[in-house]
Amino acid sequence: MDKVVQLPLSVPNISQEDIDLVCTICMKNLLMHYGINKEDIEKYIQAVKLFNKNIKDLRPFKRKVNSIIIL
């Protein structure tokens, strides 16, 4: 195949609850990556929830997480 045809792709909307769940899991994993114990992660849940309130799309969240991991 010499040429790839780009067709429009319809992606369903993701609910805010699903976004919150994905962000919370990612933030917990990030905290564990930096050596925070699972028991201590609960101390950060309020901050994670506050952070999640501003996330309306997963793409900018992914960029923020990637910038933190690189540091």
Secondary structure as UniProt FT lines:
FT   HELIX           16..33
FT   TURN            34..35
FT   HELIX           38..41
FT   HELIX           42..44
FT   HELIX           45..53
FT   HELIX           58..70
//
